[in-house]
């Protein structure tokens, strides 16, 4: 099944657009699903070798 160019929301094809869509979908989840997802991500992170940085963004000085 193919979509025509008129049916595609091209704003969602940029990095910023994808991030906004991810946040929109995350915000629609009920709280229990959010907590379950965070717990599942924590379990996956615990299986990774070494330490994974939580936040790599530098604060502006």
ZIBEL-V797983 format. One record per run of one state. SS is the DSSP state (H for helix, E for strand, - for the rest). FROM is the first residue (numbers start at 1). TO is the last residue. Records with the same first field share a line. If there is no record, write none. Layout:
BEGIN
SS: FROM-TO / FROM-TO
END
This chain:
BEGIN
-: 1-4 / 8-9 / 14-14 / 29-30 / 48-61
H: 5-7 / 10-13 / 15-28 / 31-47
END
